[in-house]
Amino acid sequence: MKKLGPRIRYLRYLLNKALLLRRGFPLCTLGDKSNACAWTLCPHGLGAQSVVYSAGVGKDITFEHALVERFGCQVTLLDPSPTGLQTMNLPENKIPQFKFLPIGLAGRSGRLRLAPPPRAEEGSWFASGDGEGTIEVPCRDLVSLLEEQRHRHVDLLKLDIEGAEYGVIDQILQARLPVRQLLVEFHDGILPTVGIRHSVRALVKLVVRGYKLISEVGNDHTFIR
């Protein structure tokens, strides 16, 4: 029975997500689907004046380029990792619609320790306390970031921040931040420090506070309120 326990909990998690998924919202998928860098969102309400934040650059920002092309909006990108810095230094990513901040997004401002990518070819550094090869980077919580950028709300927030998403979600809900649409990759089953329980708690908290789950593709989830 002990061996079946995790499997049963996982099946229950998948069932709960299926029951919570809300149909009927217009959806579109932007970004490169061939390398798992595409995201699904609701296009209604998005336009040139939308406030858009994308936390987590990695090696591919075809999604962010697609946002600019489709909606004409500006996108604030955040990533302090060596991979993110290298990506944003590419000539094709230096466009006026992108504002890049070499800082991390976390549940609180200060310093954040990042561990090297589990898969070097994928390139994503992940939030970790200690370990060989870790680096320390500056980070901001969303409340501080909005104050610094003089934004009073967020129309679209993408979180692909390798385990730090749970703290950001907690702050969004505790501070009642006006984030209309949230795209988040949960990292259970991806990172050794993150379990299913972390994602279940975040999912339930968001739904209880009025967010609707409108898309779920693997570990990528889209919420709207």
Stockholm file with secondary structure:
# STOCKHOLM 1.0

chainA/1-225         MKKLGPRIRYLRYLLNKALLLRRGFPLCTLGDKSNACAWTLCPHGLGAQSVVYSAGVGKDITFEHALVERFGCQVTLLDPSPTGLQTMNLPENKIPQFKFLPIGLAGRSGRLRLAPPPRAEEGSWFASGDGEGTIEVPCRDLVSLLEEQRHRHVDLLKLDIEGAEYGVIDQILQARLPVRQLLVEFHDGILPTVGIRHSVRALVKLVVRGYKLISEVGNDHTFIR
#=GR chainA/1-225 SS CTTHHHHHHHHHHHHHHHHHCCCCCCCEEESCGGGTCCEEECCTTCCTTCEEEEECCTTCCHHHHHHHHHHCCEEEEECCSHHHHHHHTSGGGCCTTEEEECCEECSSSEEEEEECCSSTTTCCCEECSSCTTCEEEEEECHHHHHHHHTCSCEEEEEECCTTCHHHHHHHHHHTTCCEEEEEEECCTTTSTTCCHHHHHHHHHHHHHTTCEEEEEETTEEEEEC
#=GC SS_cons         CTTHHHHHHHHHHHHHHHHHCCCCCCCEEESCGGGTCCEEECCTTCCTTCEEEEECCTTCCHHHHHHHHHHCCEEEEECCSHHHHHHHTSGGGCCTTEEEECCEECSSSEEEEEECCSSTTTCCCEECSSCTTCEEEEEECHHHHHHHHTCSCEEEEEECCTTCHHHHHHHHHHTTCCEEEEEEECCTTTSTTCCHHHHHHHHHHHHHTTCEEEEEETTEEEEEC
//
